[in-house]
């Protein structure tokens, strides 16, 4: 039996914000690339982006995008995980608004929707990481009711950056 069967993403979670929808088809994923590239500038091009999210999708990764006039203006990449610390939780890999859309509450709306998705999935927590020097993001997360709970350590393996 799949250990994540109780938190496996449903095709369509109940989303109350009509501006938000999942980017599960390639054309929608391609529409997300420009916004994601603002957060992840190391992605060389849309082909690499599609390849990476395709591999991540095998681990349950999905993108929830905010759309305005047919264009992606913000997005959140997330997946369900379970560990001995939290139990089942929703992990936010990516959260970004287009630079022209910042201050318009897209991040707040996306996090609110992800809280709803997490609750529907039976998760007990929503978790994300942010850079230690990213004070603006930290201030935003505190305003959303999130608290720091850990300090993550990492080490590059085999020359990886």
C-alpha angles and dihedrals in degrees: 000000000000108000090217096049092114092053101033110135116260115225091249125018116199104267118184096190105085092201091065127078138151119263098221100143124070096246091054091045090052088051087058096054099087093052093043090049089062088061097034106034091165089075102104099206145334092279091060089045092053092046092051096047089045090057091043090050088065084065093048099267116159135171121229107198133195111223128198121178091346094307130108109244100169139000146188124208113203146160139189119252139170130207140160092258100058108006112222113001143162113242119204109213097176135018120172142146121206109262090245091054102049116125092032094103095249092133091051091049093048093049091048091052091047090052087055092048090049091051092048089051093052095249120156098206146023113219135185139163128226133182118273090234095047097100094162092056091045091053090050092051092049089052088053090057095257120140132200111257107166146011112233121216124198141177128199113240124212098354096310114149 
